[in-house]
């Protein structure tokens, strides 16, 4: 009788962790650059990389 095996990688999790780390750096930049334009760039980085982290999980999830 043939058994079904499932092979999956942890690439989605690793990609999500890497992108989440960049998002946290963007959030820290947003916090430290509060009244200046750096806060806007930090917010943009945090939003973009957190969205990409979610996409990375969904792309590689089997």
PDB file with SEQRES, HELIX, SHEET and CRYST1 records, atoms N, CA, C and O in Angstrom:
SEQRES   1 A   62  UNK UNK UNK UNK UNK UNK UNK UNK UNK UNK UNK UNK UNK          
SEQRES   2 A   62  UNK UNK UNK UNK UNK UNK UNK UNK UNK UNK UNK UNK UNK          
SEQRES   3 A   62  UNK UNK UNK UNK UNK UNK UNK UNK UNK UNK UNK UNK UNK          
SEQRES   4 A   62  UNK UNK UNK UNK UNK UNK UNK UNK UNK UNK UNK UNK UNK          
SEQRES   5 A   62  UNK UNK UNK UNK UNK UNK UNK UNK UNK UNK                      
HELIX    1 AA1 UNK A   11  UNK A   32  1                                  22    
HELIX    2 AA2 UNK A   37  UNK A   60  1                                  24    
CRYST1    1.000    1.000    1.000  90.00  90.00  90.00 P 1           1          
ATOM      1  N   UNK A   1       0.846  -1.161   0.000  1.00  0.00           N  
ATOM      2  CA  UNK A   1       0.000   0.000   0.000  1.00  0.00           C  
ATOM      3  C   UNK A   1       0.904   1.241   0.000  1.00  0.00           C  
ATOM      4  O   UNK A   1       1.851   1.343   0.780  1.00  0.00           O  
ATOM      5  N   UNK A   2       0.586   2.160  -0.881  1.00  0.00           N  
ATOM      6  CA  UNK A   2       1.386   3.378  -0.994  1.00  0.00           C  
ATOM      7  C   UNK A   2       0.981   4.376   0.089  1.00  0.00           C  
ATOM      8  O   UNK A   2      -0.198   4.584   0.374  1.00  0.00           O  
ATOM      9  N   UNK A   3       1.987   4.969   0.664  1.00  0.00           N  
ATOM     10  CA  UNK A   3       1.710   5.994   1.674  1.00  0.00           C  
ATOM     11  C   UNK A   3       1.982   7.362   1.081  1.00  0.00           C  
ATOM     12  O   UNK A   3       2.836   7.531   0.210  1.00  0.00           O  
ATOM     13  N   UNK A   4       1.257   8.298   1.561  1.00  0.00           N  
ATOM     14  CA  UNK A   4       1.404   9.653   1.067  1.00  0.00           C  
ATOM     15  C   UNK A   4       2.342  10.413   1.989  1.00  0.00           C  
ATOM     16  O   UNK A   4       2.145  10.441   3.204  1.00  0.00           O  
ATOM     17  N   UNK A   5       3.346  11.017   1.415  1.00  0.00           N  
ATOM     18  CA  UNK A   5       4.280  11.804   2.225  1.00  0.00           C  
ATOM     19  C   UNK A   5       4.176  13.264   1.823  1.00  0.00           C  
ATOM     20  O   UNK A   5       3.910  13.603   0.669  1.00  0.00           O  
ATOM     21  N   UNK A   6       4.388  14.084   2.780  1.00  0.00           N  
ATOM     22  CA  UNK A   6       4.317  15.514   2.534  1.00  0.00           C  
ATOM     23  C   UNK A   6       5.671  16.118   2.831  1.00  0.00           C  
ATOM     24  O   UNK A   6       6.215  15.945   3.921  1.00  0.00           O  
ATOM     25  N   UNK A   7       6.206  16.818   1.871  1.00  0.00           N  
ATOM     26  CA  UNK A   7       7.479  17.497   2.103  1.00  0.00           C  
ATOM     27  C   UNK A   7       7.238  18.994   2.036  1.00  0.00           C  
ATOM     28  O   UNK A   7       6.673  19.506   1.069  1.00  0.00           O  
ATOM     29  N   UNK A   8       7.657  19.658   3.035  1.00  0.00           N  
ATOM     30  CA  UNK A   8       7.504  21.106   3.059  1.00  0.00           C  
ATOM     31  C   UNK A   8       8.796  21.718   3.572  1.00  0.00           C  
ATOM     32  O   UNK A   8       9.589  21.070   4.255  1.00  0.00           O  
ATOM     33  N   UNK A   9       8.982  22.956   3.231  1.00  0.00           N  
ATOM     34  CA  UNK A   9      10.180  23.658   3.673  1.00  0.00           C  
ATOM     35  C   UNK A   9       9.790  24.746   4.663  1.00  0.00           C  
ATOM     36  O   UNK A   9       8.618  25.098   4.800  1.00  0.00           O  
ATOM     37  N   UNK A  10      10.775  25.254   5.331  1.00  0.00           N  
ATOM     38  CA  UNK A  10      10.561  26.349   6.266  1.00  0.00           C  
ATOM     39  C   UNK A  10      10.910  27.690   5.640  1.00  0.00           C  
ATOM     40  O   UNK A  10      11.164  28.663   6.349  1.00  0.00           O  
ATOM     41  N   UNK A  11      10.924  27.742   4.317  1.00  0.00           N  
ATOM     42  CA  UNK A  11      11.298  28.965   3.644  1.00  0.00           C  
ATOM     43  C   UNK A  11      10.310  30.092   3.943  1.00  0.00           C  
ATOM     44  O   UNK A  11      10.714  31.242   4.116  1.00  0.00           O  
ATOM     45  N   UNK A  12       9.026  29.770   4.003  1.00  0.00           N  
ATOM     46  CA  UNK A  12       8.032  30.798   4.299  1.00  0.00           C  
ATOM     47  C   UNK A  12       8.217  31.388   5.677  1.00  0.00           C  
ATOM     48  O   UNK A  12       8.064  32.594   5.867  1.00  0.00           O  
ATOM     49  N   UNK A  13       8.547  30.545   6.642  1.00  0.00           N  
ATOM     50  CA  UNK A  13       8.746  31.024   8.012  1.00  0.00           C  
ATOM     51  C   UNK A  13      10.012  31.876   8.094  1.00  0.00           C  
ATOM     52  O   UNK A  13      10.011  32.934   8.723  1.00  0.00           O  
ATOM     53  N   UNK A  14      11.072  31.423   7.469  1.00  0.00           N  
ATOM     54  CA  UNK A  14      12.318  32.191   7.483  1.00  0.00           C  
ATOM     55  C   UNK A  14      12.178  33.520   6.762  1.00  0.00           C  
ATOM     56  O   UNK A  14      12.694  34.539   7.221  1.00  0.00           O  
ATOM     57  N   UNK A  15      11.481  33.510   5.635  1.00  0.00           N  
ATOM     58  CA  UNK A  15      11.250  34.743   4.898  1.00  0.00           C  
ATOM     59  C   UNK A  15      10.404  35.704   5.719  1.00  0.00           C  
ATOM     60  O   UNK A  15      10.671  36.905   5.754  1.00  0.00           O  
ATOM     61  N   UNK A  16       9.383  35.171   6.376  1.00  0.00           N  
ATOM     62  CA  UNK A  16       8.522  36.015   7.209  1.00  0.00           C  
ATOM     63  C   UNK A  16       9.299  36.603   8.386  1.00  0.00           C  
ATOM     64  O   UNK A  16       9.102  37.765   8.742  1.00  0.00           O  
ATOM     65  N   UNK A  17      10.173  35.811   8.985  1.00  0.00           N  
ATOM     66  CA  UNK A  17      10.977  36.334  10.096  1.00  0.00           C  
ATOM     67  C   UNK A  17      11.940  37.416   9.635  1.00  0.00           C  
ATOM     68  O   UNK A  17      12.123  38.419  10.324  1.00  0.00           O  
ATOM     69  N   UNK A  18      12.555  37.222   8.483  1.00  0.00           N  
ATOM     70  CA  UNK A  18      13.481  38.225   7.966  1.00  0.00           C  
ATOM     71  C   UNK A  18      12.754  39.523   7.631  1.00  0.00           C  
ATOM     72  O   UNK A  18      13.227  40.609   7.966  1.00  0.00           O  
ATOM     73  N   UNK A  19      11.610  39.409   6.974  1.00  0.00           N  
ATOM     74  CA  UNK A  19      10.853  40.606   6.627  1.00  0.00           C  
ATOM     75  C   UNK A  19      10.262  41.273   7.869  1.00  0.00           C  
ATOM     76  O   UNK A  19      10.144  42.497   7.919  1.00  0.00           O  
ATOM     77  N   UNK A  20       9.896  40.480   8.859  1.00  0.00           N  
ATOM     78  CA  UNK A  20       9.383  41.045  10.105  1.00  0.00           C  
ATOM     79  C   UNK A  20      10.467  41.811  10.851  1.00  0.00           C  
ATOM     80  O   UNK A  20      10.193  42.837  11.472  1.00  0.00           O  
ATOM     81  N   UNK A  21      11.686  41.314  10.788  1.00  0.00           N  
ATOM     82  CA  UNK A  21      12.796  42.033  11.430  1.00  0.00           C  
ATOM     83  C   UNK A  21      12.998  43.397  10.781  1.00  0.00           C  
ATOM     84  O   UNK A  21      13.261  44.382  11.472  1.00  0.00           O  
ATOM     85  N   UNK A  22      12.878  43.458   9.465  1.00  0.00           N  
ATOM     86  CA  UNK A  22      13.000  44.746   8.769  1.00  0.00           C  
ATOM     87  C   UNK A  22      11.824  45.649   9.133  1.00  0.00           C  
ATOM     88  O   UNK A  22      11.989  46.860   9.277  1.00  0.00           O  
ATOM     89  N   UNK A  23      10.639  45.061   9.280  1.00  0.00           N  
ATOM     90  CA  UNK A  23       9.471  45.851   9.686  1.00  0.00           C  
ATOM     91  C   UNK A  23       9.653  46.425  11.088  1.00  0.00           C  
ATOM     92  O   UNK A  23       9.251  47.559  11.347  1.00  0.00           O  
ATOM     93  N   UNK A  24      10.247  45.663  11.984  1.00  0.00           N  
ATOM     94  CA  UNK A  24      10.504  46.166  13.341  1.00  0.00           C  
ATOM     95  C   UNK A  24      11.523  47.300  13.310  1.00  0.00           C  
ATOM     96  O   UNK A  24      11.401  48.265  14.065  1.00  0.00           O  
ATOM     97  N   UNK A  25      12.516  47.190  12.453  1.00  0.00           N  
ATOM     98  CA  UNK A  25      13.491  48.281  12.304  1.00  0.00           C  
ATOM     99  C   UNK A  25      12.792  49.539  11.780  1.00  0.00           C  
ATOM    100  O   UNK A  25      13.087  50.649  12.223  1.00  0.00           O  
ATOM    101  N   UNK A  26      11.866  49.359  10.835  1.00  0.00           N  
ATOM    102  CA  UNK A  26      11.093  50.492  10.334  1.00  0.00           C  
ATOM    103  C   UNK A  26      10.235  51.119  11.415  1.00  0.00           C  
ATOM    104  O   UNK A  26      10.112  52.342  11.478  1.00  0.00           O  
ATOM    105  N   UNK A  27       9.637  50.291  12.271  1.00  0.00           N  
ATOM    106  CA  UNK A  27       8.827  50.818  13.371  1.00  0.00           C  
ATOM    107  C   UNK A  27       9.696  51.567  14.374  1.00  0.00           C  
ATOM    108  O   UNK A  27       9.279  52.591  14.915  1.00  0.00           O  
ATOM    109  N   UNK A  28      10.898  51.062  14.622  1.00  0.00           N  
ATOM    110  CA  UNK A  28      11.817  51.759  15.523  1.00  0.00           C  
ATOM    111  C   UNK A  28      12.238  53.105  14.922  1.00  0.00           C  
ATOM    112  O   UNK A  28      12.365  54.099  15.637  1.00  0.00           O  
ATOM    113  N   UNK A  29      12.450  53.124  13.622  1.00  0.00           N  
ATOM    114  CA  UNK A  29      12.788  54.375  12.947  1.00  0.00           C  
ATOM    115  C   UNK A  29      11.620  55.351  13.038  1.00  0.00           C  
ATOM    116  O   UNK A  29      11.824  56.553  13.211  1.00  0.00           O  
ATOM    117  N   UNK A  30      10.409  54.842  12.925  1.00  0.00           N  
ATOM    118  CA  UNK A  30       9.228  55.685  13.059  1.00  0.00           C  
ATOM    119  C   UNK A  30       9.145  56.277  14.462  1.00  0.00           C  
ATOM    120  O   UNK A  30       8.787  57.443  14.628  1.00  0.00           O  
ATOM    121  N   UNK A  31       9.470  55.486  15.455  1.00  0.00           N  
ATOM    122  CA  UNK A  31       9.399  55.941  16.849  1.00  0.00           C  
ATOM    123  C   UNK A  31      10.475  56.970  17.168  1.00  0.00           C  
ATOM    124  O   UNK A  31      10.210  57.954  17.859  1.00  0.00           O  
ATOM    125  N   UNK A  32      11.673  56.749  16.672  1.00  0.00           N  
ATOM    126  CA  UNK A  32      12.772  57.653  17.012  1.00  0.00           C  
ATOM    127  C   UNK A  32      12.761  58.936  16.194  1.00  0.00           C  
ATOM    128  O   UNK A  32      13.256  59.963  16.658  1.00  0.00           O  
ATOM    129  N   UNK A  33      12.214  58.899  15.003  1.00  0.00           N  
ATOM    130  CA  UNK A  33      12.214  60.099  14.156  1.00  0.00           C  
ATOM    131  C   UNK A  33      10.900  60.835  14.195  1.00  0.00           C  
ATOM    132  O   UNK A  33      10.483  61.412  13.191  1.00  0.00           O  
ATOM    133  N   UNK A  34      10.235  60.828  15.339  1.00  0.00           N  
ATOM    134  CA  UNK A  34       8.844  61.251  15.488  1.00  0.00           C  
ATOM    135  C   UNK A  34       8.425  62.517  14.739  1.00  0.00           C  
ATOM    136  O   UNK A  34       7.550  62.404  13.880  1.00  0.00           O  
ATOM    137  N   UNK A  35       8.961  63.689  14.981  1.00  0.00           N  
ATOM    138  CA  UNK A  35       8.364  64.834  14.288  1.00  0.00           C  
ATOM    139  C   UNK A  35       8.909  65.068  12.874  1.00  0.00           C  
ATOM    140  O   UNK A  35       8.416  65.951  12.172  1.00  0.00           O  
ATOM    141  N   UNK A  36       9.883  64.319  12.454  1.00  0.00           N  
ATOM    142  CA  UNK A  36      10.526  64.581  11.160  1.00  0.00           C  
ATOM    143  C   UNK A  36      10.029  63.626  10.083  1.00  0.00           C  
ATOM    144  O   UNK A  36       9.189  62.762  10.338  1.00  0.00           O  
ATOM    145  N   UNK A  37      10.559  63.794   8.878  1.00  0.00           N  
ATOM    146  CA  UNK A  37      10.159  62.979   7.731  1.00  0.00           C  
ATOM    147  C   UNK A  37      10.638  61.533   7.872  1.00  0.00           C  
ATOM    148  O   UNK A  37      10.089  60.640   7.227  1.00  0.00           O  
ATOM    149  N   UNK A  38      11.656  61.290   8.709  1.00  0.00           N  
ATOM    150  CA  UNK A  38      12.137  59.922   8.915  1.00  0.00           C  
ATOM    151  C   UNK A  38      11.054  59.040   9.527  1.00  0.00           C  
ATOM    152  O   UNK A  38      11.034  57.830   9.303  1.00  0.00           O  
ATOM    153  N   UNK A  39      10.162  59.642  10.293  1.00  0.00           N  
ATOM    154  CA  UNK A  39       9.059  58.878  10.874  1.00  0.00           C  
ATOM    155  C   UNK A  39       8.134  58.365   9.770  1.00  0.00           C  
ATOM    156  O   UNK A  39       7.622  57.249   9.857  1.00  0.00           O  
ATOM    157  N   UNK A  40       7.924  59.161   8.751  1.00  0.00           N  
ATOM    158  CA  UNK A  40       7.074  58.738   7.637  1.00  0.00           C  
ATOM    159  C   UNK A  40       7.725  57.591   6.865  1.00  0.00           C  
ATOM    160  O   UNK A  40       7.049  56.638   6.478  1.00  0.00           O  
ATOM    161  N   UNK A  41       9.029  57.682   6.644  1.00  0.00           N  
ATOM    162  CA  UNK A  41       9.735  56.604   5.952  1.00  0.00           C  
ATOM    163  C   UNK A  41       9.754  55.332   6.794  1.00  0.00           C  
ATOM    164  O   UNK A  41       9.641  54.229   6.260  1.00  0.00           O  
ATOM    165  N   UNK A  42       9.896  55.484   8.103  1.00  0.00           N  
ATOM    166  CA  UNK A  42       9.844  54.330   8.990  1.00  0.00           C  
ATOM    167  C   UNK A  42       8.487  53.665   8.972  1.00  0.00           C  
ATOM    168  O   UNK A  42       8.393  52.438   8.960  1.00  0.00           O  
ATOM    169  N   UNK A  43       7.422  54.473   8.971  1.00  0.00           N  
ATOM    170  CA  UNK A  43       6.071  53.933   8.897  1.00  0.00           C  
ATOM    171  C   UNK A  43       5.853  53.195   7.580  1.00  0.00           C  
ATOM    172  O   UNK A  43       5.276  52.108   7.559  1.00  0.00           O  
ATOM    173  N   UNK A  44       6.316  53.786   6.491  1.00  0.00           N  
ATOM    174  CA  UNK A  44       6.181  53.145   5.183  1.00  0.00           C  
ATOM    175  C   UNK A  44       6.927  51.818   5.144  1.00  0.00           C  
ATOM    176  O   UNK A  44       6.404  50.833   4.623  1.00  0.00           O  
ATOM    177  N   UNK A  45       8.126  51.778   5.679  1.00  0.00           N  
ATOM    178  CA  UNK A  45       8.898  50.532   5.706  1.00  0.00           C  
ATOM    179  C   UNK A  45       8.215  49.486   6.570  1.00  0.00           C  
ATOM    180  O   UNK A  45       8.163  48.313   6.202  1.00  0.00           O  
ATOM    181  N   UNK A  46       7.693  49.902   7.715  1.00  0.00           N  
ATOM    182  CA  UNK A  46       7.020  48.954   8.613  1.00  0.00           C  
ATOM    183  C   UNK A  46       5.787  48.354   7.944  1.00  0.00           C  
ATOM    184  O   UNK A  46       5.566  47.147   8.038  1.00  0.00           O  
ATOM    185  N   UNK A  47       4.993  49.163   7.280  1.00  0.00           N  
ATOM    186  CA  UNK A  47       3.780  48.671   6.627  1.00  0.00           C  
ATOM    187  C   UNK A  47       4.120  47.773   5.441  1.00  0.00           C  
ATOM    188  O   UNK A  47       3.533  46.701   5.292  1.00  0.00           O  
ATOM    189  N   UNK A  48       5.046  48.191   4.609  1.00  0.00           N  
ATOM    190  CA  UNK A  48       5.386  47.413   3.413  1.00  0.00           C  
ATOM    191  C   UNK A  48       5.999  46.068   3.781  1.00  0.00           C  
ATOM    192  O   UNK A  48       5.596  45.038   3.241  1.00  0.00           O  
ATOM    193  N   UNK A  49       6.962  46.065   4.690  1.00  0.00           N  
ATOM    194  CA  UNK A  49       7.637  44.815   5.014  1.00  0.00           C  
ATOM    195  C   UNK A  49       6.778  43.886   5.863  1.00  0.00           C  
ATOM    196  O   UNK A  49       6.944  42.668   5.796  1.00  0.00           O  
ATOM    197  N   UNK A  50       5.869  44.433   6.655  1.00  0.00           N  
ATOM    198  CA  UNK A  50       4.949  43.545   7.378  1.00  0.00           C  
ATOM    199  C   UNK A  50       3.955  42.898   6.415  1.00  0.00           C  
ATOM    200  O   UNK A  50       3.601  41.731   6.585  1.00  0.00           O  
ATOM    201  N   UNK A  51       3.505  43.640   5.413  1.00  0.00           N  
ATOM    202  CA  UNK A  51       2.625  43.048   4.401  1.00  0.00           C  
ATOM    203  C   UNK A  51       3.369  41.989   3.592  1.00  0.00           C  
ATOM    204  O   UNK A  51       2.804  40.940   3.279  1.00  0.00           O  
ATOM    205  N   UNK A  52       4.623  42.251   3.253  1.00  0.00           N  
ATOM    206  CA  UNK A  52       5.412  41.260   2.522  1.00  0.00           C  
ATOM    207  C   UNK A  52       5.681  40.019   3.363  1.00  0.00           C  
ATOM    208  O   UNK A  52       5.796  38.921   2.817  1.00  0.00           O  
ATOM    209  N   UNK A  53       5.782  40.169   4.673  1.00  0.00           N  
ATOM    210  CA  UNK A  53       5.963  39.011   5.553  1.00  0.00           C  
ATOM    211  C   UNK A  53       4.735  38.111   5.500  1.00  0.00           C  
ATOM    212  O   UNK A  53       4.862  36.887   5.458  1.00  0.00           O  
ATOM    213  N   UNK A  54       3.560  38.704   5.501  1.00  0.00           N  
ATOM    214  CA  UNK A  54       2.328  37.915   5.392  1.00  0.00           C  
ATOM    215  C   UNK A  54       2.249  37.238   4.028  1.00  0.00           C  
ATOM    216  O   UNK A  54       1.853  36.076   3.936  1.00  0.00           O  
ATOM    217  N   UNK A  55       2.616  37.944   2.983  1.00  0.00           N  
ATOM    218  CA  UNK A  55       2.611  37.359   1.638  1.00  0.00           C  
ATOM    219  C   UNK A  55       3.600  36.206   1.553  1.00  0.00           C  
ATOM    220  O   UNK A  55       3.310  35.186   0.929  1.00  0.00           O  
ATOM    221  N   UNK A  56       4.765  36.358   2.175  1.00  0.00           N  
ATOM    222  CA  UNK A  56       5.774  35.297   2.162  1.00  0.00           C  
ATOM    223  C   UNK A  56       5.272  34.022   2.815  1.00  0.00           C  
ATOM    224  O   UNK A  56       5.550  32.926   2.329  1.00  0.00           O  
ATOM    225  N   UNK A  57       4.540  34.154   3.905  1.00  0.00           N  
ATOM    226  CA  UNK A  57       3.984  32.966   4.556  1.00  0.00           C  
ATOM    227  C   UNK A  57       2.959  32.300   3.640  1.00  0.00           C  
ATOM    228  O   UNK A  57       2.946  31.075   3.518  1.00  0.00           O  
ATOM    229  N   UNK A  58       2.117  33.077   3.009  1.00  0.00           N  
ATOM    230  CA  UNK A  58       1.067  32.513   2.162  1.00  0.00           C  
ATOM    231  C   UNK A  58       1.623  31.910   0.872  1.00  0.00           C  
ATOM    232  O   UNK A  58       1.054  30.955   0.344  1.00  0.00           O  
ATOM    233  N   UNK A  59       2.712  32.447   0.369  1.00  0.00           N  
ATOM    234  CA  UNK A  59       3.290  31.887  -0.853  1.00  0.00           C  
ATOM    235  C   UNK A  59       3.897  30.507  -0.638  1.00  0.00           C  
ATOM    236  O   UNK A  59       3.758  29.626  -1.486  1.00  0.00           O  
ATOM    237  N   UNK A  60       4.565  30.319   0.484  1.00  0.00           N  
ATOM    238  CA  UNK A  60       5.289  29.079   0.708  1.00  0.00           C  
ATOM    239  C   UNK A  60       4.572  28.109   1.630  1.00  0.00           C  
ATOM    240  O   UNK A  60       5.132  27.065   1.966  1.00  0.00           O  
ATOM    241  N   UNK A  61       3.365  28.415   2.046  1.00  0.00           N  
ATOM    242  CA  UNK A  61       2.616  27.509   2.918  1.00  0.00           C  
ATOM    243  C   UNK A  61       1.955  26.448   2.062  1.00  0.00           C  
ATOM    244  O   UNK A  61       1.242  26.774   1.113  1.00  0.00           O  
ATOM    245  N   UNK A  62       2.174  25.211   2.378  1.00  0.00           N  
ATOM    246  CA  UNK A  62       1.586  24.113   1.593  1.00  0.00           C  
ATOM    247  C   UNK A  62       0.299  23.642   2.192  1.00  0.00           C  
ATOM    248  O   UNK A  62      -0.330  22.727   1.662  1.00  0.00           O  
TER     249      UNK A  62                                                      
END                                                                             
